[in-house]
């Protein structure tokens, strides 16, 4: 999961660079947009796969109840935010939306909660 969050942080960084260019009246570079899209798709996929692995691991490897920890609930909300940001990003990519600010907010909160979930998961390590 740390790798997927690190990749998502790189995606966030490219998104922030595009946002800065827009705020200063410059057009975002096509290369930045392509990099953002190219990295975002595997980042979200890795986050979702990692999230799905959590409850499976809890139940079958550790004999825990799923979603019995703060880590699980933070992970659930973070995964939902990542998926929401991805779906809105897909609409942006296809020209069906112009709501880049909401996309940015969802992505930023997803990273924040993903980081909090990672910290909450540290106490669960064997």
N, C-alpha and C positions, 0 to 999 in steps of 0.2 A: 504494500500500500504506500509505503514511503516513496517508492519510485514513481507511482502514478501521481502522487501529490506533487512531487518535484516536477514532473512533466507538466502537470496542470499549472504550476507556478510559472513555468516558461511560457505557456499559452497566455496566462494573465499578463505577463510582461509585454508580450507582443501586442496584446489588446490595449494595454495602457499606452504603448508607443503610438498606436493608431489613433487613440483618443486624444493624445497630446497634439498630434498633427492636426486633427479636426478642430480642436479648440483654438489653435493659432491660425486658422483659416487656410491651412494647407490640406491638400488632398492626401489621404493615406496612400502610402506606396503599395502598389499591387503585390510586390514581393512580401511585404509584411502581412497583407491579408491572406495570401496563399500559405505562408508559414503558419499563421494563426489557425487556419482551417485544417491544414495538413497535420498539425500536432494535436489539435483539440479532439479530433475524432478518436485516435487511439487513447488519449488521456482519459476521456470519459468512459470508453469501453473498459479500460483497466480499472478505473474506479468502481464501475458497476460489477465487474467480475470479482474484484476484491471484496466489495460489500456483500455480494452473494456468498462468498466463501466464509465470511465471518459466522453467520448463524449455522452453517453446515459444520464448520469446525467446532463451534461451541457444543452442538448436540452430539455429533458422532465421535469427536476426538477427546472432548473434555467432559462429556456427560453433564453439561450445564443446560439450563433452560435458555432458549433463545430470547434475546432482548431483555435480559435480566440485569443489564449493567448500563451505566451512563454512556459508556463507550458505544454500545449498540445503538442507543437512541440518537446520539450525536451523529453516528455513522449513517443512520437511516435518513435523518434530515439533510445531511450533507449530500448523500447520494441522490436524494430527491431534487435538491437544488442543482446539482450537476446535470441531471437529466433535463430539468426545466431550462437551464441555460443552453444546453445542447439543442433542445427542440426549438427554442427561440432563435438560436444561431443558425439552425437549418432553414428556418423561415427567412432570416436575413440573407443567407446565402442564395436562396432561390428568388429573392426579390419580393417576397410576400409580406414583409414587415420592414419597418424603418426604426423600430424601437431599440436602438443600440444602447441607450442608457439603461433600460430594464435588463437587457442581456448582460451588460457590464456589472450591474448590481447583483444579479443572480450569481454570476461567476465569482465575484469577489466574496460574497457570503458563503458560497460553496467551498472555496479555498479556506476561508476562515474556520468554518465548522469542521472541515476535513482535518485541519491542523489541530483543532481542539479535540476531535475524536482520536487522533493519533496520540495526543498527550494523555487522554483518559485511558487509552489502551496500554500505556506503558506499565501500569500497575498490574495488568493481567498477564504479563509475560511470565513464563515459568522461571 
